[in-house]
Amino acid sequence: MTVSERDDGTPWRNFYGRRHGKTLRKGQKELLTTRLAELAPKGVGWEENPDRNPIDLKALFPGAREIWLEIGFGGGEHMLAMAAAHPGIGIIGCEVYINGVAMLLSGIERAGVHNLMIHPGDARELMDVMSGESVTQVFLLYPDPWPKKRHHKRRFVNPENLDQLVRIMAPGAALRIATDIGDYARHVIEALSRDRRFVWLADRPADWRAPWEGWPGTRYEAKAVREGRKGHYLSFRRV
Ligand SMILES: C[S@@+](CC[C@H](N)C(=O)[O-])C[C@H]1O[C@@H](n2cnc3c(N)ncnc32)[C@H](O)[C@@H]1O
C-alpha cells in the first residue's frame, strides 16, 4: 500500500480532493460532534489503530443480512435511499468532504434510518482495516474524474484500490460504478476487463446506458445531466 511517512514518523497518504467547503451551520457542526461520534466506526484512523487490526463490521450492524460499502458518497442521497429501501442491510459509507458528511447526517435525522455508518475520511483507510470478504456490494458513484492524463493515477480505480476491493468483497459480490465521463468509463472497463477477478455484467449497450432498477440518482449526477452529460452505469461481479 502506498503510504508515506511524515517527518515525525506518522503515516500519511496523498489525497488531492477537497476536504472543506462553505462554513457549516451551527446545527451541522453539532451533528458532526454528537451524531457522528455514534455513527463513525472506531479503529479506522492510524492513531487509534496503528497496527491496522481488522475491525468487526458485523458487530456494527447487529442483525444485518449483508454489509454494503459506498465510496465517496458526496451528500449521501444514494446511501440514504438505499438504507431506506433495504432496512435489513448495513451500509457503511466514506466521504472526505466534511460538508457532504454534514449533509448526510442531517438526512439521517430527517429520514430516521438506523442502518448506516459513516467513515468521515479516506475510503482507503477504511478498506485497510476491513476484513476479507466482508461486503457483498460496493458503490463507486461518479468518482472524481481527474481528466488530465498526468492526473490519471489519482483516479480511484487503480491497481492498488482494485486489490483492496477484491480482498474485502465476498465471492459473487457486486461492484457498481457510475460515471458521466466517457474516458473514465473506458478506463474502468479496460482495468476491470483485464482483471480476471471481476466480470463485467453487460451484454448490450442498454445494460450500461440505463441506470440500475430503483436508482435514486445522486447530486453529482443531477449536475452532470443539467450540463448535458449522460451517465454510464457499469456493473461488475467479483468472481
Ligand atoms: C464527484 S463527487 C461524487 C459524489 C457522489 N457520489 C455523487 O454522485 O453525488 C466524488 C466524491 O468522492 C469523494 N472522494 C474522492 N476520493 C475519496 C476517497 N479516497 N475516500 C472517500 N471519498 C473520496 C470526494 O470527496 C467527492 O465528494
PDBQT file of the ligand as one rigid body, heavy atoms in Angstrom, charges set to zero:
ROOT
HETATM    1  C1  LIG A 301     -17.635  13.824  -7.955  1.00  0.00    +0.000 C 
HETATM    2  S1  LIG A 301     -18.024  13.552  -6.293  1.00  0.00    +0.000 S 
HETATM    3  C2  LIG A 301     -19.442  12.467  -6.366  1.00  0.00    +0.000 C 
HETATM    4  C3  LIG A 301     -20.177  12.396  -5.058  1.00  0.00    +0.000 C 
HETATM    5  C4  LIG A 301     -21.405  11.459  -5.036  1.00  0.00    +0.000 C 
HETATM    6  N1  LIG A 301     -21.019  10.079  -5.201  1.00  0.00    +0.000 N 
HETATM    7  C5  LIG A 301     -22.411  11.865  -6.080  1.00  0.00    +0.000 C 
HETATM    8  O1  LIG A 301     -22.507  11.147  -7.102  1.00  0.00    +0.000 OA
HETATM    9  O2  LIG A 301     -23.086  12.902  -5.873  1.00  0.00    +0.000 OA
HETATM   10  C6  LIG A 301     -16.757  12.432  -5.735  1.00  0.00    +0.000 C 
HETATM   11  C7  LIG A 301     -16.677  12.350  -4.228  1.00  0.00    +0.000 C 
HETATM   12  O3  LIG A 301     -15.743  11.352  -3.845  1.00  0.00    +0.000 OA
HETATM   13  C8  LIG A 301     -15.072  11.800  -2.692  1.00  0.00    +0.000 C 
HETATM   14  N2  LIG A 301     -13.805  11.053  -2.615  1.00  0.00    +0.000 N 
HETATM   15  C9  LIG A 301     -12.789  11.069  -3.505  1.00  0.00    +0.000 A 
HETATM   16  N3  LIG A 301     -11.804  10.239  -3.119  1.00  0.00    +0.000 NA
HETATM   17  C10 LIG A 301     -12.207   9.681  -1.948  1.00  0.00    +0.000 A 
HETATM   18  C11 LIG A 301     -11.612   8.762  -1.057  1.00  0.00    +0.000 A 
HETATM   19  N4  LIG A 301     -10.396   8.255  -1.277  1.00  0.00    +0.000 N 
HETATM   20  N5  LIG A 301     -12.298   8.410   0.040  1.00  0.00    +0.000 NA
HETATM   21  C12 LIG A 301     -13.535   8.938   0.301  1.00  0.00    +0.000 A 
HETATM   22  N6  LIG A 301     -14.144   9.826  -0.516  1.00  0.00    +0.000 NA
HETATM   23  C13 LIG A 301     -13.482  10.191  -1.624  1.00  0.00    +0.000 A 
HETATM   24  C14 LIG A 301     -14.903  13.280  -2.919  1.00  0.00    +0.000 C 
HETATM   25  O4  LIG A 301     -14.690  13.991  -1.720  1.00  0.00    +0.000 OA
HETATM   26  C15 LIG A 301     -16.217  13.645  -3.581  1.00  0.00    +0.000 C 
HETATM   27  O5  LIG A 301     -17.185  14.050  -2.650  1.00  0.00    +0.000 OA
ENDROOT
TORSDOF 0
